[in-house]
């Protein structure tokens, strides 16, 4: 798009419209068609035209059309994919027209404005640039062509970045392109930290294929394909692209496998040895090692970590240590510590930090360790209310919900319980939600468990008196370390020991090896001390013990009765009690500020069913609530788990047991749509599974009503313990699809395999 001057095109540059077009490595001048450009003229603040501006004959394109970039979607690459948008005023006014390496009109405009260009202190460049940008904005607006100024564009980007950070946890950006070429410090993106990485689908610059040395043979139908000689010669000549005078990096892509594979591998090895900065990929300067977390109870163990590891290498990064893996079924933390020591050593060797440098054990120990003589409790004048305390501990806003009712959905004859918990949000905007979202709930530990633990503390303060942990530290605020003083620890707010053990600290999870090591130093009996040291140092022994007993802190103290437990140790070293997430089981209704939760109450016995009964922390707490009680909570959005955006789209819902919880909000939303006289709905099939139609077929009546009213097309139910139903006929919801996932049946075998893999020799640094 563009324009063409009058006459035969032989006039001067001010009359003839010219475009600089990219011609795969060279600049060429192209005559443009008539009528697609915008003429530029200036308006002063008093809206009087500067007549001489029109004499410049300046025009620019109405739309920026680009066709030399590459579109990548799902691993497929589409070269020369065209797209267009609209211009930002400073891109035309400052960069294209005023840049000294482009049209370089800044001084000419300044002279016509009567500005003194002999000295920079007159700020003639700034004044001329501003007038040029005003001219661009005014001209495009007069021509009714879309354009945006740099202030509106940067404010819009900041809002976009905030939305991306809130939704996805990150937003890739390149400040070089985001900060405008004029008035940068007056925009909100000035000094805004940005991380530049690529997401797919994406448009990106592509290397000109004409610059690749290649040999092709044309077949009978004229389809070019690489010959054996062409592929081999391309590999042999590829190092020529890597010489110092080359300023671009190139990536070879072969579509067939031939005998030149060894040459390819040899060239890649040689390529990595050529330089520490030159690379065949965009991450050529990166040195990396990846550690993946996962569970071998599931297929594709650490698949994402392996994908990241492979992709970083493909992009040119250099792996300094083979990827580490942490299996939650066996010694995950110890695996990480082993990998951390090795990667520390490999990094020192890679970056030439020094010979003989080794990672000190202190690096892998929590900075806030515990020592009796360096920790104490200080009585505080007042405590902290629950919501404020939770916000302090978890660094997020927490909102109160009021319990409306708690109802057991299962039959009285059932040995299990599934609770429908209804909460009143009082219309708080922070608790608005969409179908598929989660409610984060902050539970409390069982009061009887807290009381028993309080009785085990050797130096308890008054259970309901506000206290704060203080640590003896040196004053490091000055140039030289000052004397030691007692400094408050900010991990927990001012609260009583009972409140901390009830609402802030996790007292039901099995203690970590590091916590057991601390308990070993407090054991008075040698046998207890030796056993605790073994558990803290032998990963295999610890995992067997934790797997079999799954002990709470109270059960550990009962197993090792000679351990004296200081209150400061509990408050400073116990892990925080984390929120539990439940799928919202209701559709949002403007006339009813309510959230429904479907909660399966968890109870189990450890030690192969012979040990003490353990209770789910949050499910048990919710089941015991009474109307009027307060539930601290917050909404966690789930943008990737939503009903189809169009009501006509078909959908299949698969939810066994309480897995049906989010789908209840789906069919309730469709019922609201039908009751409001909305458009016809597409098919929605619900596949549900439970034990028996008489025991735990939760929401049975609601499902039937939704089907009768058209919100659900079909409801397929699989009963695993239904009397009179053959054993192999639709016993599990997976059977409806012909698939079976028996994770429990193979868990022990997988765990044994995990141990055997953990006992292999640890990998050394990459050669």
N, C-alpha and C positions, 0 to 999 in steps of 0.2 A: 504494500500500500504506500501511497505517497502522492506526489503531484508533479506536474511538468510545466515549465515556464512557457510563456507565449512565444510565437514565432517558430523558427526552424531549429531552435535549440542551440544556436551558435552564440547566444548572448553570454554575458559575464556570469560569474558564480553567484552573484546576488539575485539574478533572475531565474536561472536554471535550478530546479530542485534536484538534489543529489542524495544518494543513499550509500552508506558504506556497508556492503554486504560481505558476509564471511564466506570465503571460497575455499574452504579446506586448506588453510595455511597461508593464503595470500589475500590482500585487500584488493577489491576491484570496485570501480565506479559503475553504477547502474542508473539508467534513466528511469524515472518513475512515471506511472500513469497519472492522469489528471484528476483532480477532484477529491482525493482521499486524504489530503493533508489539512493542517490547520495553520492559517496565517497568524503571525504574532504581532501584536501592537501593545503598547504600554498605556496604562492609566495611572495618573498620579493619585495621591490620596484624595484630592479634590475632584477626581474623576474627569480631569481634563486630559485629553489624549496628547501624548508626545508625538507630534507629527513625524519627526525624523525616524521614529522606530519603524514605521511602515516602509521607509526608504531602504532599510536593511534587507527587505525581502525574505525574512526568515519564515520558514515553515517547518513543521515536524509532523510525523505520522499521527494519525488519530488513534491507532491501536498498535501496541508492540507485538508483532508477530514473530515467533521464534520457531525454527524448524531444524536446528542442528543439535538438539539435545536428545538424550536417550531415556526412554521410559522403561522402568523395570517393575514388573508386576508378578509376584509369585515365582520369582526365579527366571521368568521369561523376559528377554530384552528386546525392545522395539526401537531400533535406531531411527534417527531423523523423525521423531514423533512431534508433529506441530502442535502448538498451543498459543493462546494469546490471552491478554488480560487488559489492564489499563495502566496508564502511566502515573508515577508520582511526580509532582511538579519539579522538585529539586533534581530529579534524574535528568530532566530535559534542560531546565534553566541553568543549573550549576554544572552538572557533569558534562552533558553533551555540547552545550553552547559556549560555556565559559572555560572549560578545562583547556589548559595550554597544550595538551596532547591531542585535543579534538578540534573543535571549531575555533577556539581561542578568541572569542569575541569580547572578552571582559574589558580589555583596555579601550577598544573602540567604543563600547557603550559608555565607559567612564568619561572619555573625551567628549562625546556628544552631550553628556550630562553636565559638562563644564567642571569636572572634578580635577584636582591636582594629582596627576599620576607620577610626579617626580619623587614623592616621598611616601613611604608606607604609612607614616603616622596620620595621614589624612583619612585613612581607612577607605580609600577609594574603591578597593576591591570589594569590601563588604557592601558598600552602598550600591555599587553597580550590580553585584550578584543578587541583592534583595530586589532591585528594580526588575532584573531579568526574570526572577521567579514570579513577581507580581504580574508581569506581562504574560507569562505562560498561563498562570491560573486564570487571569481575566480573559485571555483569548479563547481558551478551551471552554470556559463557561459561557462566553458569548456564542460560541459555535455549538453549544449544547452537546459537547463531547465529555464523557466521564473522565475525571481526573481527581486526584486526591493530594492534599498538601502533606508535608512531612510530619506536621504535628498530629494531624488526625490519624495518619498511618501508624506512627509509633505508639500512640495511645491504644489503637486497635490491636497492635501486636502485643502490648503488655497484657491486655485483657485475655487475648488468646493464650499467651504463655501461662498466665495464672490458671486458666481453665485446664490446660494440658497438665500442669503440675498437680492440680487437684485430682484430675481424672486418671492420668497415666503415670504420674510420678516423675515426669521429665518432659522437656521440650527442646529438641535440637534447634540450634540457631548459630549463625555466623555473624558476629558483631560487625565484621567488615562490610556486610551488605545491609545490616539492620540499622546501624547508626547513620543518619542522613548526612549528605555532604555539606550541609549548611545548617547552622544553629544546632549542632549536635548536643551541646551542653544544656540547651533549653528543652530538650525532649526527655521523657522518662526512661529512655533506653541508655542514656549516658551513664557510663560506669556500671552498667548492668552486666553481671557475670553470666556468661552463656557457655554451653557445651555443644560443640559441633560434632554431630554424628548423623548417620542416615537411617531413616525408616523406610520401609517398603509398604506400598508402592511409592515410587519416587521418580522425579525427573533429575537427571544429573548430566554433567558434561561428558561427551564421548570423544574419544581420540579419533582423529581423522583416519579412516581405514586406508586412505591412499598413501599414508606414511609408512605402512607396514611393508617390509620386504616379503614378497609372496610369489609363488608360482602356482598357477591353476591350469587345469586342463579342461577343455570344453567337450562335453559328451555330445552324442548325436542330437539330443534335443536342446542342446545349448545350455544345459545346467552346469554351472561351474562347480567343481569339487576338487579338493586338494589331492595332488598326486603324491606318491611316496617320496619322490625327489623333492617336490615342492615343500612337503611338510618337513623333511629332514633338513633341507636347505634353510627353511625358515628358522629352525632351531639353531643351526650352525651360525647363521648371520645375526641372530637375536642379540648376542653380546655386543654387536656394533652399536646397538641402541643405548648401551649402558656406559659409553665413554663419557668423560667429564664434560664435553661440549654439549651434550644432550640435556635439555632442560625439562623434558617430559618423561614420564614413566609409562610403560606399556605392558599390557597383559595379553599373553597369547592364549588363544582358545582353539582346541582341536576337536573336531567332530568325529574322528575315527581313531581306532587303535591300530598301530602298525609296529613294525620292528624298530622304529625310532624311539620307543618308550625309554630305552636305556639312555639315549641321548638326551631326552627330555629330563629325566631324573638327574643326569650328570650336569646338565646346564643349570637346573635349579640349585644343585649343591654349589656349583661354581658361583652362581648368582648371589647366594647368601654370603660368600666369602669375599666378594669384590669390595664392599664398602659397608661401613656401619650406618651410613646415612642414605645411600642410594638404594632404592627398593623397587621391585616390580609391582608393588601395591601401595595403596594409600596409607597404610600403617607401617611403612618401612622402618620408621624410627622406634617402633614399639618393641619392648622386650616384655614377655608376659609368661605367666603360669596361672592355670585355672584350678580351683578346688570346687568340686561339685558336692551338693548335699542331696540325699535321696534315701529311698528304702528299697531293698531288693524284694520286698513283698509285692512290689508292683512291677509290671513289665517296663522295659526301656529305662533301666536304672540310670539316673543322672543324665538323661537324654539331652536336656537343655544345656547342661554344662559341657557335654561333649560337642554339641552343635556350636557353642560359643568358642570352644577351643579350636575346632576345625576352621571356623570362619575367620578367626583372628589370624591363623596361619595363612589362609587363602588371601587375605588382604595384605600380606607382606610382613606380618609380625614375626618375631623370632621367639620360639618357645625356649625358655631357659631351664624348665623342669617339666617332666611329664605330668599330666593332669592328675591331681589327687582326688580321691573319692571318700566321702563320709557316709556310712550306712547307719541309719538310726537304729537298726537292729543290733548293731554290735560296735561299740567303742568309737562312736562318731567323733566325739571330742578329742580322744587320743589320736585318732587318725589325722585330725586337723593339726594337732600340736606337732606330730611327726613331720607332716608336710610343711608346716611353717618353719621349722628348724632348717629343713633342706632348702626351701626356697630362699631363706635368709642367706644361707651360704652361697647358693647359686647367684643371687643378686649381687653379693659382695664380689664374687669372681667376675661377673659380667661387667659391672661398673667400676672395677678396679678400686674398690674401697680400701683394700689393704690385705696383706698376706696374714694368714693365721687368724683372721677375725672369726669368731664363733658367737652364736646367739646365746646370750646369757639366759639362764632359766627365769630370771626376773622379768624378762620381756613377756613371757607367756603366763605370768601370774597377774591377777587382777590388781590394778593400781591401788584400790582401796582394800588391802588385806586387813587382817585383824590380829591385834596383839593386845593382851589383857592390860598391859601397862600404858598403852597408847589410846585406849578407847574407854569412855565413861558415859554415863547418862546424867544429863543436867535437867533438873526440874524447871518447867516453864510455867509462866503465870496463867496462860490459857491455851486451850487446844484449838484444833481446826475442825470445822464441820466436814461432813463426809464428801460432799460434792467438790468443795474447794481442795480438800486433801487429794482426791482422785485426780483432779486437774493438775495439781502440783506433781504428783508421782508420774503420771503418764503423759504429761506435756500436751494435753489436748483438752478441749472444752467438753464438759459432761453435763447432761441435762436430766432433770427429774421426770419420771413417769409415775403415775399413780395406778395401783392395781385396781381394776374393776372387778375381776372375778378370776378364779382358777378352777378349772373343771377337768376331771379325768375322763378322757374319751374312750377308754377301754372298759370292758365289762368287769363287774365286781368279781367274776370268777377267774379273771386273768391274773397271772402272777406278776405281770408287768404293769407299768403305768405310762400313759401318754397324756400330757396335760395341755389343755388349751388355755393359754394365759392371755387375758385381755387387759391392755394398758391404755390409760387415758393420757394423751400428750398435751392436753390443755391448749391445743392449737399453736404450739411453739413452732415457728418457721424452721428452726434448725432440725426438727424431727419430721419434716415432710419427706415423703419417700415415693418411690415408684415400684410397681410389681417387679420382683426379682432382687430388690435391695435387701441388705442385712441390718439387723439391729444388734449393735454391740452392747453387751450387758456386763456390768461390773458386779460380780456376786460377792457373797460373804461366806467364810468358812463356818462349818457347823459349830454352834456355841459350846456343845459338850466337848468337842475336840479341842477347842481353844482353851477351855477351862482345864482339861487334863494336861495340856502343854504348859500352862502357867504354873501348875503345881510342880513341874519338873525344873523350873528355873531356880538356880541356886542363889541368886541375889536379886529377887524381884522387887521393883519399886511398887508402891500402891497401884493395883491393877488399873485403876481408872484415873490416875494422876498424869497430866500431860508431861512428857519428857522429850528430850532431843539428844541424839548421839553427838558427842564431841570427840574430836581427834586431836591428839597432841602433834603439832606440826611446827616446823621452822617458818619464820616470817621471811618469805622470798620476794616481797614486794619491792625492796630496795636493791641497791647495787650489790650489797653483801648480805648473806643470810643473817637474819636476826635471831634473837632468842626464841626458844620454843614457847608456844602458847596453845591453849585449847580453842580449836576452831569448830564451829557447828558444821555437821555433815548435812548437806542439802538433799540427800537421797529421799528422805521421808520428811513430812511436815511435823510440826509439833503435835503430838498425839499421845494417847495412853498406850501402854503395852497391849492391853486388850484390843483396842481399836486397830492397832497395827497388825496383830495376828489375825484379826477377824476380816479386815477389808483391804489391807495393803500388801500382805506377804503371803506367799504360797507355802503352806505347811503340809500339803498332801502329796506333792511330787517327790519321788525318790531323791534323796540328797546326792549331789554330784561328788565325784572323787575328790575334788578340792575341799568340799565341805567335810567329807569324812576324814581327810587329813587333819583338818583343824580339830575335829572331835577326838582324833587319836592323841593329840597333845594334851587333851583335857581328861583322858581316861586315867583313873587311879589304879585299875587292875592291869597287870602286864598282859594277861590273856586278851582283854578287850583292846588294849593298845596295839598289840601285834596283829590281831584280826582286822582292825580298822586300817592299819597301815597296809596290809595285804590288799584289802579291797580298794584302797586309794591308788595303789601302784600297779596292780595286775589288771589290765583291761579285760581279759577273758574272764577272770574270776568275778570282777565287778558286774559285767554284763549278765553272767549266769545268776548271780545273786539278785540283781535288779529284776531280771526276767521272771524268776521263780516267785519272789516275794513281793515285788512292786511296793516297797514299804513306804509308809508316811514317816515324817520326822518323829512322831510319837512312837511308832513301832521300832524305829532305829534305837531310840533311847531305852525302850523296853528290852531290846536285844543286848544292849551294852549298858547295863545299869550303873556302872561305875563312872560314867561320863558326867562331869559337872557342867551345866549349861549356863553360861553368863547371859544376861539380858542383852548386853551390848553386842554379843555375837549374833543373836537372832536378828536384831534390828539392822545390823550392818551387812550381814552376809546371806540371809535368806533371799531367794529370788522373789521378784515382784509377782503379785497375783494378777494374771493377765485377763483381759476381757474375753468373754465367750461370744461367738457370733451365731445368730439364729436367723434363718430366712423369714422374712415377713410373710405371714399367712393371710393377709387381708389386702384388699384393694383400697387405694386412697379414696376417701369420700369427703368432699368439702363440708358436708353437713354433719360429719361425725369424726372428730379428731381421735381416732382409735388405732391401735396397732395390735394385731393378733399374732401370737407365737404358738407354734406346735412343738412341744418339748418332750422328748423321750427321757424318762427318769432313769438314770444309770445306776445300777448296783451290781457288784460282782464280788467273787471271792478269789483271792490269790492262792498260791500254793496248790494248784490243780484242784481248786474247789474245797480245800481243807483249811485254808487260812482265814483270817479275819475278813469281815464284810467291808468292802470299800464302796464309797458313795461318790457319785459325780458331784463336783463342787457346785456348779451353777444349776444343773437340773434339779438337784435335791433342794437347793435354796429356793428356786422358783416354785417348786411344788408345795413348799411350806408357807408361802406368802398368804396374807389375808387381805381382803379388800381395804383400801386406804393406805397400804404400805407403799413405800417409795422404792423405785427401781432406777438406779443411775444408769444412763444409757446414752447412745449416740447412733446416728445413721451412717452406715458404710455403703456407698453406692456400688452397684454391680452393673456397669453399662454394657458389659458383654453378655449379660444374662437377662434378656428382656423378651416379652412376647413379640411376635412378628410386627414390624412397623405398620403393615397394612392389614386390616381385619380380614381381608379376603384370602390371605396366605394360609395354606394348610400347615398343620403343626401336629407333632406326636410328642406327648409328655410321658416320661418314664420315671416313676417315683415309688420305690418300695417303702413301706412303713412311713416314718416321719419324713422320708424323702419327698413325699407329696406336698410338704408344707409350702414351698414357693408357688406350686401350681394352683393351690387354692386361690392365691391372689390373681392368677391368670384368668381362671374361669369366673371369679367374681367381677373382674373388670369387664369381661365379655357380657355378663349379665347386666351390668350397668349400661353398657353400650346398647343392648337390645331394649332395655326399659326406656332409654332415651330416644328410641326410634331411629337408631343408627342404620347404616347400610348393612346388607346381608353379610354374614360371617362365613369365612372359610371353614373347612373341616378341622376339628381338633379332637384327637384321639388320646385318651388317658389310659396308660398301662400302670396298674397298681398291684402291689403285692403285700400280703400279710399272712399270718399263720392260719386264722380261722375266721369265718364269717360271723361267728357268735362271740368271739373274744376281742379281736383287735382290728376289726374293719372300720377304722376311723373315717369320719365324714361320709359314711355310706349314704345317708339320706340326702346330704348336700350334693353328692355326685349324681344321684338319680334325678334330683330336681334340676340340676344344671343340664343334664341330658334331655330332660323333658322340655325345658324351655329353649333349647337350641344352643346353649353356650358350649356344651360338649357334644360331639357327634357320637362317640362310642366310649364305653368304659370297659376295659378288659382287666379282669382281676384274677390273680394267681394266688391260690391258698396252699401254703406249704404243709399245713397240719390239719387239713379239712377231713373230718370223719367221712368215710365212704368214698373218698376220692382215690383212685389208683395212685400208687407211689410215683410213677414216672409220668404222670399226666398233669402238666401245668402246675407243678409244685412250686416253682420259683418264677419270678417275673422274667428272668433271663431265658427260661425255657421257651417263652413265647417267640423269642428271636432265634432260638437254636444255639444260644451261647451260654456258657457257664463260667462264672468267676468264683472259684473256691479258694479265696485267699487264706482263710483260716486253716484249711486242710493241708496247705503246703507251707505254712508260716514257719514251723519248726525246721523243716528241711532247708528252706531258704536261709534261715538264720544260721544253721550249721555251715552252709556253703559260704555265707558271708564271713564267718570266723576263719574258715580255711583260707579265704582270699586275703583276709587281713594279716594272716600269719606269714604270707609270702615276704621275701626280702623287700625292703623299701626301695623305691626307685631312686637312682642317683641323678645328679644334674645331667641335662641333655648334653650330648657331645657337641 
